[in-house]
Amino acid sequence: MSASTDYTFQTLSVTTPAEFVKNVELNRPEKRNAMNVTFWAEMVECFNKLAVDQDCRVIILSGAGKMFTSGLDVNDSGVFQKIQEDDPGRRAFFISKMVSQYQKSFSVIEQCHKPVLAAIHSACIGGGIDMISACDIRYSTQDAWFAIKEVDLGLAADVGTLQRFQKIIGNDSLFRELAYTGRRFNSDEAKSMGFVSRVLLDKNEMMVAALEVAKVIASKSPIAVQGSKHNIVYSRDHNVQASLDYMATWNSTMLQSEDVLKAITAAMQKQTPEFSKL
């Protein structure tokens, strides 16, 4: 896929703020970017396209309007309406299938080899935590706040937070507190626990910072960057020796790439290397 790729969606807006950089913006501002049935399907379609788009090397994930996202759209989720129908066994099969499909809507972010930088302003609630937990890098505005809100809806978070959040912050006690209470935590606390890496004054400043970092990443070898992401995710889910063995196999092919010679030659000549599309 290339610049001709169709990124027309109802709930997402995709733009190209710089070469090899795509900005995926949650685009239901009138609904506080709540996640409806259409959103869940479009996330999979969008990131599957980005994953193979040669004109995309890094992705910024942001939100339109007054807040990043209010989480699940309970009035248009497709789950609660179906609960009132059919017998218990069929309801269970339906819900299990739908939850699995919704999980894919965020796992596709992690499975996309291109780094994804989440830029969060104002509120990031419930499903928003699930979503950004699947991202590689997280920036927020000073006024941003977060909440693992599912507990207040009478359910356990089921599309990624319980599986990824603790591994990100490395503090099991704090993670359980946030999951069990649903309390808010602000940007400063998010940064202190390691959930976000930078806190910027406002949305404009944050988007400028996110784009600058995205452009730096986009300037690097796509083989090196995407290989790094793939192996970081693999290493998270496997022990050290298994990950080292996997890395050795991976680089037995990737070290033969022209990008290695280009990067070394450019460094010796004090020039900026240019890498072919991947």
Buried (B, 14 or more C-beta within 10 A) or exposed (E): BEEEBEBEBEBBBBEEEBEBBBBBBBBBEEBBBBBBBBBBBBBBBBBBBBBBBBBBBBBBBBBBBEBBBBBBBBEBBBBEEBEEEEEEEEBEEBBEEBEEBBBBBBBBBBBBBBBBBBBBBBBBBBBBBBBBBBBBBBBBBBBBBBBBBBBEBEEEBBBBBBBBBBEBBEBEEBBEEBBEEBEBBBBEBBBBBEBBEBBBEEBEEBBEBBBEBBBEBBBBBBBBBBBBBBBEBBBEEEEEEEBEEBBEEBBEEBEEBEBBEBBEEBEEEEEEBEBEEB
